[in-house]
């Protein structure tokens, strides 16, 4: 396989991504290690090569070298982080809108049942 030229496949299919994710899960203790010393980097390199060999032995996948697989994995992680951040922002935004609604509703009820002296402003009342 060392002398074999791997033609670039257009895109990873869903099946290929599933195979890659399963293999990354199998080797994640090495691949996702935060260490960056020379020994760990060499171990990660060998692990990606072993993963590529195992990946290419699977039926119904295009031949890929370890650099292509690693880049696909990095892209999947980056997209997932982006989606998760967006969902967190949306959830936070919805929560703040709900809190604003609740505050407005509370102030409405307060003004309905409490006679507010004319010299007392809304800000003073809301801060309590």
C-alpha positions in Angstrom: 0.0 0.0 0.0 3.0 2.3 0.5 3.6 2.6 -3.3 0.0 2.6 -4.2 -1.4 6.0 -5.3 -4.7 6.7 -3.7 -7.0 8.7 -6.0 -9.0 11.3 -4.1 -12.6 10.3 -3.7 -15.0 13.1 -4.0 -16.8 13.1 -0.7 -17.2 10.8 2.3 -20.5 8.9 2.1 -22.6 8.4 5.3 -21.4 4.8 5.4 -17.8 5.9 5.2 -18.3 8.4 8.0 -20.0 5.8 10.1 -17.1 3.4 9.7 -14.6 6.2 10.5 -16.6 7.2 13.6 -16.6 3.6 14.8 -12.9 3.3 14.3 -12.1 6.6 16.0 -14.3 5.5 18.9 -12.2 2.4 19.1 -8.9 4.4 19.2 -10.1 7.5 20.9 -8.0 7.0 24.0 -4.9 7.6 21.8 -6.3 10.0 19.2 -8.0 12.4 21.6 -5.2 12.5 24.1 -4.2 16.1 24.9 -0.5 15.4 25.2 1.8 16.8 22.5 5.2 15.5 23.3 7.2 13.7 20.6 6.4 10.2 21.9 2.6 10.9 21.9 2.7 12.5 18.5 4.5 9.5 17.0 1.9 7.1 18.7 -1.0 9.2 17.3 0.6 9.0 13.8 1.0 5.2 14.1 -2.6 4.9 15.4 -4.0 6.9 12.5 -2.0 4.7 10.1 -3.4 1.5 11.8 -6.9 3.1 11.7 -6.5 3.8 7.9 -5.4 0.2 7.3 -8.4 -1.1 9.2 -10.7 1.4 7.5 -9.5 0.4 4.0 -10.1 -3.3 4.8 -13.8 -2.6 5.3 -16.2 -3.4 2.4 -18.0 -0.5 0.6 -15.5 2.2 1.4 -13.2 4.1 -0.9 -9.5 3.8 -0.3 -8.3 6.7 1.8 -5.0 7.5 3.4 -4.6 8.4 7.0 -4.3 12.1 6.3 -7.7 12.1 4.6 -9.3 10.2 7.4 -7.8 12.5 10.0 -8.9 15.6 8.1 -12.5 14.2 7.8 -12.5 13.5 11.6 -11.3 17.1 12.4 -14.0 18.5 10.1 -16.7 16.4 11.8 -15.5 17.6 15.2 -15.4 21.2 14.1 -18.9 21.1 12.6 -20.2 19.3 15.7 -18.7 22.0 18.0 -20.2 24.7 15.8 -23.7 23.2 15.9 -23.5 22.6 19.7 -22.4 26.3 20.2 -25.2 27.5 18.1 -27.7 25.4 20.0 -26.4 26.7 23.3 -26.7 30.2 22.1 -30.3 29.6 20.9 -31.2 28.0 24.2 -29.6 30.9 26.1 -31.5 33.4 23.9 -34.8 31.6 24.5 -34.2 31.5 28.2 -33.5 35.2 28.4 -36.6 35.9 26.3 -38.6 33.8 28.8 -37.1 35.6 31.7 -37.9 39.0 30.2 -41.5 37.8 29.6 -41.8 36.7 33.2 -40.4 40.0 34.5 -42.9 41.9 32.4 -45.7 39.7 33.5 -44.7 40.1 37.2 -44.5 43.9 36.8 -47.9 43.9 35.2 -49.4 42.0 38.1 -47.6 44.2 40.6 -49.1 47.3 39.0 -52.5 45.8 38.9 -52.6 45.0 42.7 -50.3 47.6 44.2 -50.9 51.3 44.1 -47.6 52.8 43.1 -47.0 56.3 44.5 -46.4 58.8 41.7 -42.8 59.6 42.8 -41.7 55.9 42.6 -40.3 54.9 39.3 -40.6 51.5 37.6 -36.8 51.0 37.9 -37.0 51.2 41.7 -39.8 48.8 41.8 -38.1 46.3 39.4 -34.8 46.3 41.3 -36.5 45.0 44.5 
